Amino acid sequence: MQPLLDHLATWPPDGRCQSYTYQQIHGGANNILYKVSGDVGDFAVKFTLRDGRRRAWREFQALKALQALDLHLAPQPIWLDEDRYAQPVVVQTWLEGEVTAVPPETDEAWRLLVAHYAALAQVMPANSEMELETAVINFHSVISGVEHIQKQCAAIPLHARSDELIQLVQAASRLSLKLPPARLALCRVDANTLNFVRRSGSWASVDWENSGWGDPTFEMVDLMTHPQYAAVPAERWEWVTQVYADLVGDQAAAVRIRTYYPLMLIWWVARLARMLYEVPLGRDDRLVARDPNWQQAAEEKMARYTNLAFQAIHKL
């Protein structure tokens, strides 16, 4: 393993090392990913961005937690090294199955996606011995949602904030909805359609570098507001909300989802505003270069989320 990792750490083009062949898999912004094939099978080698999140460690720990409970929802962890290379690296088995950017198109496919999240809610501090941090993005109350929004805004000087952003943050801060304490569970974070491996019987997922403990019902809100699902109609999200509540056996989950939804829309407005402010200043590191049209795309997304956020706030 070590000679192979030493070689891949130079980020070579597709090729061969010893008895292994390797191919770089493109698509991630904060990692360099290789599919490696050899006599022992296929596995993934992922070099992650080095920052305060400990991305490789988070991913490895989450995979270990799932493995310990015999939940076949993700790759099997093989190796973790945070120190030897410029970028931390995590090695895991390669999952075969269909991967597509298109959201589910049938009730059955949607049910398999929601069931994947419901199964993750089984991993709790009480039944897991793995050390896990708090999930990078997760609301466990209205207050925590507002705090996440304010954290994004804190990186933007007041003069650079739009009137719409200021109004939305003020509206979020005025919310006084009370929720019962959240039941913490493993949250994967990042609902990108390309992170799910579609298989018959059950789906699995990859890219756990932002995972950790959090309110599992928030994962449905992360799904509902993710840009990859922008074309999904509102009626489907009502269906998803109820199916999730039924699968986890907690009808209060639907209340939490509906409460977090407008807050997450506002978070997206703040996050995109932060990106538009910071990227030109060189303050938003990535391992992969941005698309030349990233700014226009971000502005279009922010306009959409701003409209949706105002609609959601007015319904409360």
C-alpha atoms as one frame of an Amber mdcrd trajectory, in Angstrom:
protein
   0.000   0.000   0.000   2.713   2.518   0.962   4.599   2.575  -2.379   1.287
   2.977  -4.186   0.242   5.893  -1.974   3.675   7.483  -2.350   3.182   7.385
  -6.112  -0.427   8.610  -6.125   0.485  11.461  -3.780   2.235  13.058  -6.761
  -1.187  13.126  -8.501  -0.010  11.316 -11.644  -2.104  10.822 -14.796  -3.819
   7.459 -15.244  -1.349   4.598 -15.317   0.143   1.666 -13.458   2.177   1.208
 -10.277   3.553  -2.215  -9.376   0.638  -4.647  -9.848  -2.028  -1.928  -9.674
  -3.699   0.148 -12.366  -5.209   3.461 -11.361  -7.547   6.032 -12.855  -8.338
   9.505 -11.556 -12.054  10.084 -10.994 -13.037  13.694 -11.578 -15.936  15.575
 -10.063 -14.963  16.456  -6.486 -13.850  19.978  -5.599 -12.035  19.289  -2.349
 -10.339  15.980  -3.069  -8.238  14.085  -5.580  -9.752  10.639  -6.068  -8.309
   7.538  -7.744  -9.921   4.211  -8.537  -7.268   1.527  -8.060  -7.584  -2.011
  -9.409  -5.459  -5.032  -8.603  -5.485  -8.701  -7.649  -7.153  -7.917  -4.308
 -10.005  -6.029  -5.970 -10.907  -2.399  -6.556 -10.567   0.372  -4.012 -10.678
   4.166  -3.779  -7.743   6.360  -2.751  -8.880   9.823  -1.737  -6.565  12.744
  -0.950  -8.522  15.479   0.819  -8.111  19.191   1.355  -6.147  19.846   4.556
  -8.153  22.151   6.800  -9.678  22.291  10.255 -12.387  19.781   9.382 -10.038
  16.757   9.311 -11.893  15.522   6.270 -10.061  12.212   5.753 -10.345  11.389
   9.459 -14.077  12.188   9.501 -14.653   9.926   6.524 -12.623   7.056   7.962
 -14.351   7.291  11.362 -17.826   7.334   9.820 -17.039   4.285   7.688 -15.672
   2.495  10.751 -18.849   3.308  12.714 -21.026   1.851   9.948 -18.783  -1.194
   9.657 -18.960  -1.850  13.402 -22.761  -2.016  13.261 -22.697  -4.166  10.101
 -24.571  -1.522   8.105 -23.709  -1.992   4.444 -24.458   1.576   3.446 -20.980
   2.778   2.488 -17.509   1.555   1.463 -15.379  -0.434   3.901 -12.504   1.554
   5.440  -8.972   0.333   4.679  -6.372   2.976   5.515  -5.997   6.479   6.954
  -2.885   8.678   6.919  -3.098  12.330   7.942   0.617  12.979   8.365   2.795
  11.461   5.633   1.555  13.469   2.653   0.765  17.072   1.865  -2.903  16.100
   1.686  -4.454  13.604   4.146  -5.465  10.341   2.490  -8.204   7.800   3.170
  -8.421   4.439   1.398 -11.660   2.456   1.129 -13.250  -0.266  -0.954 -14.725
   0.698  -4.305 -18.511   0.383  -4.535 -20.033  -0.877  -7.761 -23.424   0.409
  -8.828 -25.139   3.128 -10.816 -24.071   6.726 -10.162 -25.941   9.536 -11.880
 -26.513  13.257 -11.463 -30.235  12.800 -12.121 -32.454  12.776  -9.004 -34.677
   9.726  -8.432 -37.520   9.486 -10.942 -39.848   6.888  -9.396 -41.493   6.371
  -6.011 -39.383   3.258  -5.497 -36.122   5.090  -6.187 -37.115   7.910  -3.852
 -38.043   5.389  -1.172 -34.614   3.737  -1.453 -32.916   7.117  -1.058 -34.991
   8.049   1.990 -34.499   4.563   3.456 -30.737   5.073   3.209 -30.997   8.124
   5.430 -33.407   6.402   7.812 -30.942   3.533   8.224 -28.150   5.970   9.114
 -30.254   7.222  12.016 -29.576   3.855  13.690 -25.977   4.918  14.389 -26.129
   6.832  17.669 -23.638   7.770  20.401 -25.236   5.140  22.638 -24.454   2.232
  20.298 -21.219   3.407  18.662 -17.745   3.366  20.164 -16.202   5.405  17.361
 -15.022   8.928  18.059 -16.976  11.349  15.867 -17.133  15.139  15.758 -20.273
  17.209  15.280 -21.414  17.197  11.650 -19.997  20.140   9.709 -23.438  21.477
   8.729 -26.412  20.405  10.821 -29.252  22.175  12.603 -30.439  20.567  15.848
 -32.682  23.522  16.818 -33.875  26.847  15.464 -31.130  28.560  17.463 -28.408
  26.374  15.958 -29.801  27.066  12.482 -29.557  30.803  13.056 -26.019  30.351
  14.392 -24.993  28.517  11.205 -26.443  31.344   9.111 -24.657  33.985  11.189
 -21.387  32.086  10.847 -21.587  32.445   7.068 -22.497  36.132   7.356 -19.628
  36.819   9.753 -17.193  36.345   6.854 -18.904  39.120   4.856 -18.397  42.781
   5.854 -21.673  44.564   6.521 -21.194  46.856   3.522 -20.891  43.816   1.227
 -24.174  42.216   2.359 -27.223  42.691   0.167 -30.438  44.172   1.560 -32.154
  40.839   0.853 -29.587  38.904   2.880 -29.910  41.333   5.803 -33.709  41.041
   5.723 -33.610  37.241   5.621 -31.148  36.988   8.509 -33.312  39.330  10.563
 -36.376  37.199   9.768 -34.532  34.040  10.839 -33.400  35.666  14.077 -37.005
  36.529  14.945 -38.198  32.932  14.712 -39.204  31.609  18.117 -40.379  28.126
  17.193 -39.715  25.562  19.913 -38.641  22.012  19.141 -38.026  19.110  21.524
 -34.355  18.140  21.999 -32.906  16.391  18.954 -31.906  12.725  19.088 -28.337
  12.690  17.803 -27.279  10.204  15.123 -24.687   9.873  12.368 -25.294  12.410
   9.601 -23.438  12.025   6.305 -23.821  15.658   5.097 -23.764  16.546   1.373
 -26.780  15.249  -0.515 -25.216  15.569  -3.967 -26.844  13.022  -6.284 -23.386
  11.849  -7.392 -22.605  10.655  -3.864 -25.169   7.848  -4.017 -24.514   4.402
  -5.435 -27.806   2.990  -6.674 -28.143  -0.742  -6.150 -31.063  -3.133  -6.056
 -32.441  -3.631  -2.570 -30.642  -0.712  -0.906 -28.542   2.284  -1.819 -25.096
   3.133  -0.499 -23.236   6.438  -0.443 -19.710   7.813  -0.646 -17.990  11.081
   0.316 -18.320  11.228   4.099 -15.729  13.926   4.742 -18.217  16.318   6.396
 -20.029  13.688   8.462 -20.554  13.554  12.216 -23.153  13.643  14.965 -26.256
  15.741  14.395 -30.019  15.777  14.120 -30.777  13.129  11.468 -34.000  14.845
  10.387 -31.902  17.770   9.141 -30.456  15.438   6.511 -33.823  15.550   4.741
 -33.627  19.345   4.655 -30.089  19.149   3.269 -31.532  16.916   0.548 -34.507
  19.185  -0.164 -32.394  22.324  -0.543 -29.385  20.904  -2.383 -28.828  22.500
  -5.833 -28.826  19.102  -7.545 -32.523  18.692  -6.658 -33.666  22.128  -7.852
 -36.111  20.680 -10.393 -37.895  18.429  -7.874 -41.504  19.643  -7.320 -42.761
  20.672  -3.881 -45.262  17.799  -3.808 -42.396  15.305  -3.877 -40.803  16.905
  -0.834 -44.051  16.556   1.117 -44.050  12.887   0.132 -40.390  12.510   1.165
 -41.054  14.176   4.523 -43.871  11.780   5.365 -42.034   8.673   4.146 -39.020
   9.579   6.286 -41.191  10.158   9.366 -42.852   6.777   8.805 -39.557   4.938
   8.316 -37.975   6.329  11.489 -41.214   5.903  13.438 -41.331   9.522  14.555
 -44.042  11.835  13.245 -42.338  14.761  15.015 -39.588  14.399  12.411 -41.913
  16.005   9.872 -42.291  19.057  12.126 -38.527  19.393  12.457 -38.038  19.119
   8.707 -40.606  21.822   7.966 -39.080  24.058  10.641 -35.504  23.723   9.385
 -36.417  24.145   5.705 -36.685  27.979   5.537 -33.573  28.327   7.713 -31.560
  26.176   5.326 -32.734  28.226   2.352 -31.437  31.334   4.132 -28.193  29.494
   4.917 -27.737  28.879   1.198 -28.246  32.583   0.450 -25.608  33.442   3.055
 -23.222  30.719   1.863 -23.395  31.828  -1.759 -22.990  35.475  -0.753 -19.899
  34.474   1.203 -18.521  32.592  -1.783 -19.080  35.534  -4.105 -17.256  37.780
  -1.643 -14.375  35.486  -0.681 -13.396  33.690  -3.904 -12.164  36.835  -5.719
 -10.042  37.539  -2.636  -8.486  34.050  -2.745 -10.053  32.966   0.549 -11.954
  29.833  -0.477  -9.391  27.059  -0.994 -10.071  24.044  -3.214  -7.961  21.268
  -4.691  -9.674  21.520  -8.078  -9.915  24.704 -10.132 -13.337  26.330 -10.399
 -15.339  26.418 -13.586 -14.665  29.687 -15.473 -18.391  30.495 -15.201 -18.604
  29.847 -11.450 -19.568  33.443 -10.600 -22.552  33.581 -12.919 -23.704  30.169
 -11.674 -23.388  31.280  -8.033 -25.316  34.492  -8.690 -28.127  32.565 -10.400
 -28.311  30.103  -7.500 -28.364  32.926  -4.963 -31.252  34.619  -6.769 -33.202
  31.353  -6.735 -32.536  30.652  -3.058 -33.387  34.237  -2.119 -36.782  33.909
  -3.813 -37.481  30.538  -2.182 -36.389  31.797   1.243 -38.725  34.785   1.163
 -41.598  32.504   0.088 -40.874  30.040   2.912 -40.522  32.749   5.564 -43.826
  34.349   4.564 -45.601  30.993   5.010 -44.554  30.704   8.669
